Amino acid sequence: MYVEVPFAVRLTPASDAPASDAPATILHGVVDLVYRAGDGWRILDYKTDQAATDEGVLLERYRVQLAQYGSAWERVSDGKVESTGLVALRTMRTIWRR
């Protein structure tokens, strides 16, 4: 289990962009909590949103962030991410994405 893990990964330019025109893009962030479960990793991100009553709204709001965290963690850990999710701190609920 790891807490507050900073990461940075280089993103590949879009396949239709000419190589000379595509500057390197670095995605960086901090994974709040990641732990091994079974054959893979689980990632949780803590949120303090006011609108924490609708799980679907929260998951959609952070869908891209969770997907990026999962993809980045698979690259840096060389392991599979089994699921990503949110911890809604105002209601103390864990909401899993996949």
Secondary structure by P-SEA (a helix, b strand, c coil): ccccccbbbbbbcccccccccccbbbbbbbbcbbbbcccbbbbbbbbbccccccaaaaaaaaaaaaaaaaaaaaaaacccccbbbbbcccccbbbbcc
